[in-house]
Amino acid sequence: MTEAKKIIVDESNKLFDKKGMFHKNFVSDFRQIRYFTLLVVQKAPPEIKEINLLEQQISEIIKNAVKHGNHNDPQ
Protein backbone atom coordinates (compact mmCIF):
# COMPACT_ATOMS: atom_id res chain seq x y z
CA MET A 1 0.00 0.00 0.00
CA THR A 2 1.25 3.53 -0.77
CA GLU A 3 2.30 5.83 1.98
CA ALA A 4 -0.28 8.49 2.86
CA LYS A 5 0.67 11.99 1.77
CA LYS A 6 0.85 14.69 4.40
CA ILE A 7 0.63 18.44 4.32
CA ILE A 8 3.11 20.06 6.65
CA VAL A 9 2.30 23.61 7.70
CA ASP A 10 5.37 25.53 8.72
CA GLU A 11 4.34 28.94 10.06
CA SER A 12 7.90 30.21 9.59
CA ASN A 13 7.83 29.46 5.84
CA LYS A 14 8.06 32.58 3.64
CA LEU A 15 4.77 31.62 1.95
CA PHE A 16 2.98 32.42 5.22
CA ASP A 17 4.63 35.82 5.61
CA LYS A 18 1.89 38.48 5.58
CA LYS A 19 4.12 41.57 5.78
CA GLY A 20 3.07 44.13 3.19
CA MET A 21 -0.03 42.11 2.26
CA PHE A 22 -3.12 44.09 1.25
CA HIS A 23 -5.92 43.48 3.74
CA LYS A 24 -9.45 44.85 3.51
CA ASN A 25 -12.61 44.05 5.46
CA PHE A 26 -15.85 44.11 3.47
CA VAL A 27 -19.48 44.06 4.52
CA SER A 28 -21.55 41.14 3.23
CA ASP A 29 -23.36 42.90 0.39
CA PHE A 30 -23.87 41.16 -2.96
CA ARG A 31 -24.59 44.51 -4.62
CA GLN A 32 -21.04 45.70 -3.96
CA ILE A 33 -19.07 42.64 -5.11
CA ARG A 34 -17.95 44.32 -8.35
CA TYR A 35 -16.71 47.34 -6.38
CA PHE A 36 -14.87 45.13 -3.85
CA THR A 37 -13.28 43.19 -6.71
CA LEU A 38 -11.99 46.37 -8.34
CA LEU A 39 -10.47 47.51 -5.02
CA VAL A 40 -8.51 44.27 -4.75
CA VAL A 41 -7.47 44.11 -8.43
CA GLN A 42 -6.06 47.65 -8.23
CA LYS A 43 -3.47 46.34 -5.75
CA ALA A 44 -2.29 43.56 -8.11
CA PRO A 45 1.36 43.74 -9.15
CA PRO A 46 1.93 45.07 -12.68
CA GLU A 47 3.58 41.79 -13.76
CA ILE A 48 0.20 40.06 -13.84
CA LYS A 49 -0.76 39.68 -17.50
CA GLU A 50 -4.16 38.04 -17.16
CA ILE A 51 -5.90 40.81 -15.23
CA ASN A 52 -9.36 39.76 -16.50
CA LEU A 53 -8.86 36.23 -15.20
CA LEU A 54 -7.62 37.59 -11.87
CA GLU A 55 -10.68 39.85 -11.63
CA GLN A 56 -12.99 36.91 -12.33
CA GLN A 57 -11.29 34.71 -9.72
CA ILE A 58 -11.33 37.44 -7.06
CA SER A 59 -15.00 38.10 -7.76
CA GLU A 60 -15.81 34.40 -7.25
CA ILE A 61 -13.86 34.32 -3.98
CA ILE A 62 -15.70 37.38 -2.68
CA LYS A 63 -19.09 35.96 -3.77
CA ASN A 64 -18.34 32.73 -1.89
CA ALA A 65 -17.18 34.67 1.16
CA VAL A 66 -20.38 36.74 1.19
CA LYS A 67 -22.58 33.69 0.65
CA HIS A 68 -20.82 31.32 3.06
CA GLY A 69 -19.09 33.78 5.40
CA ASN A 70 -18.99 33.65 9.16
CA HIS A 71 -22.42 35.32 9.53
CA ASN A 72 -21.06 37.87 12.01
CA ASP A 73 -22.31 40.99 10.22
CA PRO A 74 -24.62 43.13 12.35
CA GLN A 75 -28.24 42.98 11.23
PyMOL Python script that loads the backbone (N, CA, C, O; Angstrom):
from pymol import cmd

cmd.read_pdbstr("""\
ATOM      1  N   MET A   1       0.842  -1.190   0.000  1.00  0.00           N
ATOM      2  CA  MET A   1       0.000   0.000   0.000  1.00  0.00           C
ATOM      3  C   MET A   1       0.882   1.246   0.000  1.00  0.00           C
ATOM      4  O   MET A   1       1.944   1.255   0.623  1.00  0.00           O
ATOM      5  N   THR A   2       0.450   2.293  -0.693  1.00  0.00           N
ATOM      6  CA  THR A   2       1.246   3.527  -0.768  1.00  0.00           C
ATOM      7  C   THR A   2       1.154   4.322   0.528  1.00  0.00           C
ATOM      8  O   THR A   2       0.154   4.308   1.246  1.00  0.00           O
ATOM      9  N   GLU A   3       2.237   4.999   0.775  1.00  0.00           N
ATOM     10  CA  GLU A   3       2.299   5.827   1.984  1.00  0.00           C
ATOM     11  C   GLU A   3       1.360   7.028   1.838  1.00  0.00           C
ATOM     12  O   GLU A   3       1.299   7.647   0.775  1.00  0.00           O
ATOM     13  N   ALA A   4       0.641   7.350   2.891  1.00  0.00           N
ATOM     14  CA  ALA A   4      -0.279   8.492   2.860  1.00  0.00           C
ATOM     15  C   ALA A   4       0.508   9.795   2.762  1.00  0.00           C
ATOM     16  O   ALA A   4       1.525   9.978   3.431  1.00  0.00           O
ATOM     17  N   LYS A   5       0.016  10.694   1.913  1.00  0.00           N
ATOM     18  CA  LYS A   5       0.673  11.985   1.766  1.00  0.00           C
ATOM     19  C   LYS A   5       0.230  12.908   2.883  1.00  0.00           C
ATOM     20  O   LYS A   5      -0.906  12.837   3.352  1.00  0.00           O
ATOM     21  N   LYS A   6       1.138  13.772   3.302  1.00  0.00           N
ATOM     22  CA  LYS A   6       0.850  14.688   4.401  1.00  0.00           C
ATOM     23  C   LYS A   6       1.133  16.116   3.974  1.00  0.00           C
ATOM     24  O   LYS A   6       2.030  16.382   3.174  1.00  0.00           O
ATOM     25  N   ILE A   7       0.361  17.010   4.516  1.00  0.00           N
ATOM     26  CA  ILE A   7       0.626  18.435   4.320  1.00  0.00           C
ATOM     27  C   ILE A   7       1.244  18.949   5.607  1.00  0.00           C
ATOM     28  O   ILE A   7       0.657  18.835   6.683  1.00  0.00           O
ATOM     29  N   ILE A   8       2.422  19.509   5.485  1.00  0.00           N
ATOM     30  CA  ILE A   8       3.105  20.058   6.654  1.00  0.00           C
ATOM     31  C   ILE A   8       2.997  21.573   6.592  1.00  0.00           C
ATOM     32  O   ILE A   8       3.415  22.196   5.616  1.00  0.00           O
ATOM     33  N   VAL A   9       2.438  22.153   7.627  1.00  0.00           N
ATOM     34  CA  VAL A   9       2.298  23.609   7.695  1.00  0.00           C
ATOM     35  C   VAL A   9       3.403  24.140   8.592  1.00  0.00           C
ATOM     36  O   VAL A   9       3.460  23.844   9.785  1.00  0.00           O
ATOM     37  N   ASP A  10       4.266  24.924   7.994  1.00  0.00           N
ATOM     38  CA  ASP A  10       5.371  25.529   8.721  1.00  0.00           C
ATOM     39  C   ASP A  10       5.124  27.030   8.771  1.00  0.00           C
ATOM     40  O   ASP A  10       5.326  27.730   7.779  1.00  0.00           O
ATOM     41  N   GLU A  11       4.692  27.517   9.912  1.00  0.00           N
ATOM     42  CA  GLU A  11       4.345  28.937  10.060  1.00  0.00           C
ATOM     43  C   GLU A  11       5.516  29.867   9.772  1.00  0.00           C
ATOM     44  O   GLU A  11       5.305  31.044   9.482  1.00  0.00           O
ATOM     45  N   SER A  12       6.743  29.364   9.845  1.00  0.00           N
ATOM     46  CA  SER A  12       7.900  30.211   9.586  1.00  0.00           C
ATOM     47  C   SER A  12       8.275  30.234   8.100  1.00  0.00           C
ATOM     48  O   SER A  12       9.211  30.933   7.713  1.00  0.00           O
ATOM     49  N   ASN A  13       7.559  29.482   7.271  1.00  0.00           N
ATOM     50  CA  ASN A  13       7.830  29.465   5.838  1.00  0.00           C
ATOM     51  C   ASN A  13       7.490  30.817   5.234  1.00  0.00           C
ATOM     52  O   ASN A  13       6.528  31.458   5.657  1.00  0.00           O
ATOM     53  N   LYS A  14       8.274  31.263   4.240  1.00  0.00           N
ATOM     54  CA  LYS A  14       8.058  32.579   3.643  1.00  0.00           C
ATOM     55  C   LYS A  14       6.707  32.689   2.931  1.00  0.00           C
ATOM     56  O   LYS A  14       6.228  33.802   2.710  1.00  0.00           O
ATOM     57  N   LEU A  15       6.088  31.582   2.572  1.00  0.00           N
ATOM     58  CA  LEU A  15       4.770  31.625   1.950  1.00  0.00           C
ATOM     59  C   LEU A  15       3.686  32.105   2.918  1.00  0.00           C
ATOM     60  O   LEU A  15       2.634  32.575   2.487  1.00  0.00           O
ATOM     61  N   PHE A  16       3.937  31.988   4.216  1.00  0.00           N
ATOM     62  CA  PHE A  16       2.976  32.418   5.220  1.00  0.00           C
ATOM     63  C   PHE A  16       3.266  33.828   5.731  1.00  0.00           C
ATOM     64  O   PHE A  16       2.568  34.323   6.617  1.00  0.00           O
ATOM     65  N   ASP A  17       4.275  34.467   5.187  1.00  0.00           N
ATOM     66  CA  ASP A  17       4.626  35.819   5.608  1.00  0.00           C
ATOM     67  C   ASP A  17       3.593  36.810   5.078  1.00  0.00           C
ATOM     68  O   ASP A  17       3.379  36.890   3.868  1.00  0.00           O
ATOM     69  N   LYS A  18       2.954  37.560   5.965  1.00  0.00           N
ATOM     70  CA  LYS A  18       1.887  38.484   5.579  1.00  0.00           C
ATOM     71  C   LYS A  18       2.333  39.942   5.583  1.00  0.00           C
ATOM     72  O   LYS A  18       1.509  40.841   5.417  1.00  0.00           O
ATOM     73  N   LYS A  19       3.628  40.184   5.769  1.00  0.00           N
ATOM     74  CA  LYS A  19       4.117  41.566   5.779  1.00  0.00           C
ATOM     75  C   LYS A  19       3.886  42.209   4.427  1.00  0.00           C
ATOM     76  O   LYS A  19       4.220  41.628   3.394  1.00  0.00           O
ATOM     77  N   GLY A  20       3.316  43.407   4.427  1.00  0.00           N
ATOM     78  CA  GLY A  20       3.067  44.133   3.195  1.00  0.00           C
ATOM     79  C   GLY A  20       1.863  43.632   2.406  1.00  0.00           C
ATOM     80  O   GLY A  20       1.601  44.115   1.304  1.00  0.00           O
ATOM     81  N   MET A  21       1.126  42.663   2.962  1.00  0.00           N
ATOM     82  CA  MET A  21      -0.026  42.109   2.261  1.00  0.00           C
ATOM     83  C   MET A  21      -1.209  43.071   2.357  1.00  0.00           C
ATOM     84  O   MET A  21      -1.469  43.641   3.417  1.00  0.00           O
ATOM     85  N   PHE A  22      -1.918  43.246   1.252  1.00  0.00           N
ATOM     86  CA  PHE A  22      -3.116  44.089   1.245  1.00  0.00           C
ATOM     87  C   PHE A  22      -4.224  43.368   1.998  1.00  0.00           C
ATOM     88  O   PHE A  22      -4.513  42.203   1.725  1.00  0.00           O
ATOM     89  N   HIS A  23      -4.842  44.061   2.940  1.00  0.00           N
ATOM     90  CA  HIS A  23      -5.923  43.478   3.735  1.00  0.00           C
ATOM     91  C   HIS A  23      -7.077  44.465   3.778  1.00  0.00           C
ATOM     92  O   HIS A  23      -6.882  45.648   4.053  1.00  0.00           O
ATOM     93  N   LYS A  24      -8.264  43.981   3.510  1.00  0.00           N
ATOM     94  CA  LYS A  24      -9.447  44.849   3.508  1.00  0.00           C
ATOM     95  C   LYS A  24     -10.623  44.067   4.046  1.00  0.00           C
ATOM     96  O   LYS A  24     -10.850  42.927   3.640  1.00  0.00           O
ATOM     97  N   ASN A  25     -11.379  44.668   4.961  1.00  0.00           N
ATOM     98  CA  ASN A  25     -12.612  44.054   5.460  1.00  0.00           C
ATOM     99  C   ASN A  25     -13.788  44.605   4.673  1.00  0.00           C
ATOM    100  O   ASN A  25     -13.891  45.813   4.462  1.00  0.00           O
ATOM    101  N   PHE A  26     -14.678  43.714   4.237  1.00  0.00           N
ATOM    102  CA  PHE A  26     -15.850  44.112   3.468  1.00  0.00           C
ATOM    103  C   PHE A  26     -17.114  43.695   4.202  1.00  0.00           C
ATOM    104  O   PHE A  26     -17.131  42.703   4.931  1.00  0.00           O
ATOM    105  N   VAL A  27     -18.174  44.470   3.995  1.00  0.00           N
ATOM    106  CA  VAL A  27     -19.479  44.063   4.517  1.00  0.00           C
ATOM    107  C   VAL A  27     -20.042  43.001   3.573  1.00  0.00           C
ATOM    108  O   VAL A  27     -19.636  42.920   2.413  1.00  0.00           O
ATOM    109  N   SER A  28     -20.956  42.204   4.058  1.00  0.00           N
ATOM    110  CA  SER A  28     -21.553  41.142   3.233  1.00  0.00           C
ATOM    111  C   SER A  28     -22.692  41.714   2.395  1.00  0.00           C
ATOM    112  O   SER A  28     -23.854  41.652   2.797  1.00  0.00           O
ATOM    113  N   ASP A  29     -22.366  42.262   1.249  1.00  0.00           N
ATOM    114  CA  ASP A  29     -23.358  42.899   0.389  1.00  0.00           C
ATOM    115  C   ASP A  29     -23.115  42.473  -1.056  1.00  0.00           C
ATOM    116  O   ASP A  29     -22.135  42.886  -1.676  1.00  0.00           O
ATOM    117  N   PHE A  30     -24.020  41.636  -1.591  1.00  0.00           N
ATOM    118  CA  PHE A  30     -23.870  41.158  -2.961  1.00  0.00           C
ATOM    119  C   PHE A  30     -23.845  42.293  -3.973  1.00  0.00           C
ATOM    120  O   PHE A  30     -23.216  42.166  -5.024  1.00  0.00           O
ATOM    121  N   ARG A  31     -24.513  43.393  -3.675  1.00  0.00           N
ATOM    122  CA  ARG A  31     -24.590  44.506  -4.620  1.00  0.00           C
ATOM    123  C   ARG A  31     -23.246  45.202  -4.812  1.00  0.00           C
ATOM    124  O   ARG A  31     -23.058  45.919  -5.795  1.00  0.00           O
ATOM    125  N   GLN A  32     -22.314  45.002  -3.890  1.00  0.00           N
ATOM    126  CA  GLN A  32     -21.036  45.698  -3.961  1.00  0.00           C
ATOM    127  C   GLN A  32     -19.863  44.798  -4.358  1.00  0.00           C
ATOM    128  O   GLN A  32     -18.709  45.217  -4.276  1.00  0.00           O
ATOM    129  N   ILE A  33     -20.146  43.580  -4.783  1.00  0.00           N
ATOM    130  CA  ILE A  33     -19.072  42.637  -5.114  1.00  0.00           C
ATOM    131  C   ILE A  33     -18.181  43.180  -6.221  1.00  0.00           C
ATOM    132  O   ILE A  33     -16.958  43.062  -6.138  1.00  0.00           O
ATOM    133  N   ARG A  34     -18.762  43.767  -7.243  1.00  0.00           N
ATOM    134  CA  ARG A  34     -17.953  44.318  -8.350  1.00  0.00           C
ATOM    135  C   ARG A  34     -17.013  45.403  -7.832  1.00  0.00           C
ATOM    136  O   ARG A  34     -15.843  45.448  -8.212  1.00  0.00           O
ATOM    137  N   TYR A  35     -17.522  46.272  -6.968  1.00  0.00           N
ATOM    138  CA  TYR A  35     -16.708  47.341  -6.384  1.00  0.00           C
ATOM    139  C   TYR A  35     -15.577  46.758  -5.535  1.00  0.00           C
ATOM    140  O   TYR A  35     -14.432  47.198  -5.639  1.00  0.00           O
ATOM    141  N   PHE A  36     -15.898  45.766  -4.694  1.00  0.00           N
ATOM    142  CA  PHE A  36     -14.871  45.134  -3.854  1.00  0.00           C
ATOM    143  C   PHE A  36     -13.794  44.490  -4.722  1.00  0.00           C
ATOM    144  O   PHE A  36     -12.605  44.582  -4.417  1.00  0.00           O
ATOM    145  N   THR A  37     -14.217  43.837  -5.804  1.00  0.00           N
ATOM    146  CA  THR A  37     -13.282  43.189  -6.714  1.00  0.00           C
ATOM    147  C   THR A  37     -12.313  44.209  -7.313  1.00  0.00           C
ATOM    148  O   THR A  37     -11.109  43.964  -7.380  1.00  0.00           O
ATOM    149  N   LEU A  38     -12.837  45.338  -7.741  1.00  0.00           N
ATOM    150  CA  LEU A  38     -11.986  46.374  -8.336  1.00  0.00           C
ATOM    151  C   LEU A  38     -10.989  46.924  -7.321  1.00  0.00           C
ATOM    152  O   LEU A  38      -9.853  47.236  -7.678  1.00  0.00           O
ATOM    153  N   LEU A  39     -11.402  47.046  -6.058  1.00  0.00           N
ATOM    154  CA  LEU A  39     -10.475  47.506  -5.020  1.00  0.00           C
ATOM    155  C   LEU A  39      -9.289  46.559  -4.877  1.00  0.00           C
ATOM    156  O   LEU A  39      -8.146  46.994  -4.740  1.00  0.00           O
ATOM    157  N   VAL A  40      -9.573  45.270  -4.909  1.00  0.00           N
ATOM    158  CA  VAL A  40      -8.507  44.269  -4.752  1.00  0.00           C
ATOM    159  C   VAL A  40      -7.626  44.211  -5.997  1.00  0.00           C
ATOM    160  O   VAL A  40      -6.401  44.159  -5.885  1.00  0.00           O
ATOM    161  N   VAL A  41      -8.234  44.218  -7.175  1.00  0.00           N
ATOM    162  CA  VAL A  41      -7.474  44.109  -8.425  1.00  0.00           C
ATOM    163  C   VAL A  41      -6.535  45.300  -8.601  1.00  0.00           C
ATOM    164  O   VAL A  41      -5.459  45.148  -9.179  1.00  0.00           O
ATOM    165  N   GLN A  42      -6.915  46.467  -8.121  1.00  0.00           N
ATOM    166  CA  GLN A  42      -6.061  47.647  -8.232  1.00  0.00           C
ATOM    167  C   GLN A  42      -4.722  47.449  -7.520  1.00  0.00           C
ATOM    168  O   GLN A  42      -3.728  48.076  -7.886  1.00  0.00           O
ATOM    169  N   LYS A  43      -4.691  46.594  -6.523  1.00  0.00           N
ATOM    170  CA  LYS A  43      -3.470  46.340  -5.754  1.00  0.00           C
ATOM    171  C   LYS A  43      -2.605  45.235  -6.367  1.00  0.00           C
ATOM    172  O   LYS A  43      -1.541  44.918  -5.835  1.00  0.00           O
ATOM    173  N   ALA A  44      -3.051  44.649  -7.478  1.00  0.00           N
ATOM    174  CA  ALA A  44      -2.294  43.565  -8.112  1.00  0.00           C
ATOM    175  C   ALA A  44      -0.979  44.096  -8.677  1.00  0.00           C
ATOM    176  O   ALA A  44      -0.930  45.216  -9.187  1.00  0.00           O
ATOM    177  N   PRO A  45       0.075  43.307  -8.589  1.00  0.00           N
ATOM    178  CA  PRO A  45       1.360  43.737  -9.153  1.00  0.00           C
ATOM    179  C   PRO A  45       1.256  43.901 -10.677  1.00  0.00           C
ATOM    180  O   PRO A  45       0.485  43.192 -11.325  1.00  0.00           O
ATOM    181  N   PRO A  46       2.016  44.817 -11.239  1.00  0.00           N
ATOM    182  CA  PRO A  46       1.930  45.072 -12.685  1.00  0.00           C
ATOM    183  C   PRO A  46       2.398  43.898 -13.551  1.00  0.00           C
ATOM    184  O   PRO A  46       2.103  43.872 -14.746  1.00  0.00           O
ATOM    185  N   GLU A  47       3.113  42.933 -12.983  1.00  0.00           N
ATOM    186  CA  GLU A  47       3.584  41.787 -13.756  1.00  0.00           C
ATOM    187  C   GLU A  47       2.454  40.857 -14.181  1.00  0.00           C
ATOM    188  O   GLU A  47       2.628  40.047 -15.091  1.00  0.00           O
ATOM    189  N   ILE A  48       1.309  40.965 -13.536  1.00  0.00           N
ATOM    190  CA  ILE A  48       0.196  40.060 -13.844  1.00  0.00           C
ATOM    191  C   ILE A  48      -0.367  40.421 -15.212  1.00  0.00           C
ATOM    192  O   ILE A  48      -0.823  41.542 -15.436  1.00  0.00           O
ATOM    193  N   LYS A  49      -0.328  39.456 -16.116  1.00  0.00           N
ATOM    194  CA  LYS A  49      -0.757  39.684 -17.497  1.00  0.00           C
ATOM    195  C   LYS A  49      -2.254  39.419 -17.685  1.00  0.00           C
ATOM    196  O   LYS A  49      -2.922  40.115 -18.450  1.00  0.00           O
ATOM    197  N   GLU A  50      -2.762  38.429 -16.996  1.00  0.00           N
ATOM    198  CA  GLU A  50      -4.165  38.036 -17.165  1.00  0.00           C
ATOM    199  C   GLU A  50      -5.041  38.733 -16.126  1.00  0.00           C
ATOM    200  O   GLU A  50      -5.593  38.084 -15.237  1.00  0.00           O
ATOM    201  N   ILE A  51      -5.164  40.041 -16.239  1.00  0.00           N
ATOM    202  CA  ILE A  51      -5.895  40.811 -15.232  1.00  0.00           C
ATOM    203  C   ILE A  51      -7.385  40.470 -15.249  1.00  0.00           C
ATOM    204  O   ILE A  51      -8.035  40.516 -14.205  1.00  0.00           O
ATOM    205  N   ASN A  52      -7.937  40.129 -16.416  1.00  0.00           N
ATOM    206  CA  ASN A  52      -9.356  39.763 -16.497  1.00  0.00           C
ATOM    207  C   ASN A  52      -9.629  38.453 -15.765  1.00  0.00           C
ATOM    208  O   ASN A  52     -10.647  38.310 -15.087  1.00  0.00           O
ATOM    209  N   LEU A  53      -8.715  37.502 -15.908  1.00  0.00           N
ATOM    210  CA  LEU A  53      -8.856  36.233 -15.202  1.00  0.00           C
ATOM    211  C   LEU A  53      -8.735  36.461 -13.693  1.00  0.00           C
ATOM    212  O   LEU A  53      -9.501  35.894 -12.914  1.00  0.00           O
ATOM    213  N   LEU A  54      -7.784  37.281 -13.290  1.00  0.00           N
ATOM    214  CA  LEU A  54      -7.622  37.592 -11.870  1.00  0.00           C
ATOM    215  C   LEU A  54      -8.886  38.230 -11.315  1.00  0.00           C
ATOM    216  O   LEU A  54      -9.341  37.880 -10.226  1.00  0.00           O
ATOM    217  N   GLU A  55      -9.450  39.169 -12.069  1.00  0.00           N
ATOM    218  CA  GLU A  55     -10.679  39.846 -11.634  1.00  0.00           C
ATOM    219  C   GLU A  55     -11.821  38.849 -11.473  1.00  0.00           C
ATOM    220  O   GLU A  55     -12.582  38.929 -10.508  1.00  0.00           O
ATOM    221  N   GLN A  56     -11.945  37.920 -12.400  1.00  0.00           N
ATOM    222  CA  GLN A  56     -12.993  36.907 -12.330  1.00  0.00           C
ATOM    223  C   GLN A  56     -12.797  36.003 -11.106  1.00  0.00           C
ATOM    224  O   GLN A  56     -13.759  35.690 -10.404  1.00  0.00           O
ATOM    225  N   GLN A  57     -11.563  35.591 -10.855  1.00  0.00           N
ATOM    226  CA  GLN A  57     -11.287  34.714  -9.717  1.00  0.00           C
ATOM    227  C   GLN A  57     -11.542  35.427  -8.389  1.00  0.00           C
ATOM    228  O   GLN A  57     -12.118  34.846  -7.470  1.00  0.00           O
ATOM    229  N   ILE A  58     -11.116  36.671  -8.292  1.00  0.00           N
ATOM    230  CA  ILE A  58     -11.333  37.435  -7.056  1.00  0.00           C
ATOM    231  C   ILE A  58     -12.823  37.636  -6.821  1.00  0.00           C
ATOM    232  O   ILE A  58     -13.296  37.531  -5.690  1.00  0.00           O
ATOM    233  N   SER A  59     -13.560  37.923  -7.881  1.00  0.00           N
ATOM    234  CA  SER A  59     -15.002  38.099  -7.762  1.00  0.00           C
ATOM    235  C   SER A  59     -15.666  36.833  -7.222  1.00  0.00           C
ATOM    236  O   SER A  59     -16.541  36.907  -6.359  1.00  0.00           O
ATOM    237  N   GLU A  60     -15.251  35.678  -7.726  1.00  0.00           N
ATOM    238  CA  GLU A  60     -15.813  34.404  -7.246  1.00  0.00           C
ATOM    239  C   GLU A  60     -15.480  34.167  -5.774  1.00  0.00           C
ATOM    240  O   GLU A  60     -16.324  33.698  -5.011  1.00  0.00           O
ATOM    241  N   ILE A  61     -14.256  34.491  -5.382  1.00  0.00           N
ATOM    242  CA  ILE A  61     -13.858  34.318  -3.979  1.00  0.00           C
ATOM    243  C   ILE A  61     -14.700  35.209  -3.079  1.00  0.00           C
ATOM    244  O   ILE A  61     -15.158  34.772  -2.024  1.00  0.00           O
ATOM    245  N   ILE A  62     -14.906  36.454  -3.490  1.00  0.00           N
ATOM    246  CA  ILE A  62     -15.704  37.379  -2.677  1.00  0.00           C
ATOM    247  C   ILE A  62     -17.164  36.930  -2.626  1.00  0.00           C
ATOM    248  O   ILE A  62     -17.798  37.005  -1.573  1.00  0.00           O
ATOM    249  N   LYS A  63     -17.702  36.462  -3.757  1.00  0.00           N
ATOM    250  CA  LYS A  63     -19.092  35.956  -3.765  1.00  0.00           C
ATOM    251  C   LYS A  63     -19.239  34.803  -2.775  1.00  0.00           C
ATOM    252  O   LYS A  63     -20.193  34.759  -1.999  1.00  0.00           O
ATOM    253  N   ASN A  64     -18.285  33.869  -2.809  1.00  0.00           N
ATOM    254  CA  ASN A  64     -18.343  32.730  -1.887  1.00  0.00           C
ATOM    255  C   ASN A  64     -18.202  33.183  -0.439  1.00  0.00           C
ATOM    256  O   ASN A  64     -18.859  32.644   0.452  1.00  0.00           O
ATOM    257  N   ALA A  65     -17.347  34.170  -0.210  1.00  0.00           N
ATOM    258  CA  ALA A  65     -17.178  34.666   1.156  1.00  0.00           C
ATOM    259  C   ALA A  65     -18.455  35.323   1.661  1.00  0.00           C
ATOM    260  O   ALA A  65     -18.832  35.147   2.819  1.00  0.00           O
ATOM    261  N   VAL A  66     -19.125  36.083   0.789  1.00  0.00           N
ATOM    262  CA  VAL A  66     -20.380  36.736   1.190  1.00  0.00           C
ATOM    263  C   VAL A  66     -21.462  35.686   1.429  1.00  0.00           C
ATOM    264  O   VAL A  66     -22.211  35.765   2.403  1.00  0.00           O
ATOM    265  N   LYS A  67     -21.538  34.710   0.538  1.00  0.00           N
ATOM    266  CA  LYS A  67     -22.583  33.689   0.648  1.00  0.00           C
ATOM    267  C   LYS A  67     -22.364  32.746   1.823  1.00  0.00           C
ATOM    268  O   LYS A  67     -23.313  32.389   2.522  1.00  0.00           O
ATOM    269  N   HIS A  68     -21.118  32.342   2.041  1.00  0.00           N
ATOM    270  CA  HIS A  68     -20.819  31.321   3.059  1.00  0.00           C
ATOM    271  C   HIS A  68     -19.978  31.864   4.202  1.00  0.00           C
ATOM    272  O   HIS A  68     -19.356  31.085   4.924  1.00  0.00           O
ATOM    273  N   GLY A  69     -19.942  33.163   4.384  1.00  0.00           N
ATOM    274  CA  GLY A  69     -19.085  33.784   5.395  1.00  0.00           C
ATOM    275  C   GLY A  69     -19.421  33.343   6.809  1.00  0.00           C
ATOM    276  O   GLY A  69     -20.177  32.396   7.028  1.00  0.00           O
ATOM    277  N   ASN A  70     -18.839  34.057   7.758  1.00  0.00           N
ATOM    278  CA  ASN A  70     -18.995  33.651   9.160  1.00  0.00           C
ATOM    279  C   ASN A  70     -20.275  34.169   9.806  1.00  0.00           C
ATOM    280  O   ASN A  70     -20.493  33.947  10.997  1.00  0.00           O
ATOM    281  N   HIS A  71     -21.115  34.848   9.052  1.00  0.00           N
ATOM    282  CA  HIS A  71     -22.420  35.324   9.528  1.00  0.00           C
ATOM    283  C   HIS A  71     -22.314  36.212  10.761  1.00  0.00           C
ATOM    284  O   HIS A  71     -23.197  36.187  11.618  1.00  0.00           O
ATOM    285  N   ASN A  72     -21.253  36.989  10.861  1.00  0.00           N
ATOM    286  CA  ASN A  72     -21.059  37.871  12.008  1.00  0.00           C
ATOM    287  C   ASN A  72     -21.395  39.327  11.707  1.00  0.00           C
ATOM    288  O   ASN A  72     -21.152  40.197  12.543  1.00  0.00           O
ATOM    289  N   ASP A  73     -21.947  39.608  10.531  1.00  0.00           N
ATOM    290  CA  ASP A  73     -22.312  40.987  10.217  1.00  0.00           C
ATOM    291  C   ASP A  73     -23.502  41.412  11.075  1.00  0.00           C
ATOM    292  O   ASP A  73     -24.432  40.632  11.281  1.00  0.00           O
ATOM    293  N   PRO A  74     -23.472  42.646  11.574  1.00  0.00           N
ATOM    294  CA  PRO A  74     -24.622  43.128  12.350  1.00  0.00           C
ATOM    295  C   PRO A  74     -25.852  43.233  11.450  1.00  0.00           C
ATOM    296  O   PRO A  74     -25.747  43.584  10.274  1.00  0.00           O
ATOM    297  N   GLN A  75     -26.973  42.936  11.995  1.00  0.00           N
ATOM    298  CA  GLN A  75     -28.243  42.981  11.234  1.00  0.00           C
ATOM    299  C   GLN A  75     -28.854  44.346  11.238  1.00  0.00           C
ATOM    300  O   GLN A  75     -29.915  44.549  10.648  1.00  0.00           O
TER     301      GLN A  75
END
""", "prot")
cmd.dss("prot")
cmd.show_as("cartoon", "prot")
cmd.util.cbc("prot")
cmd.orient("prot")
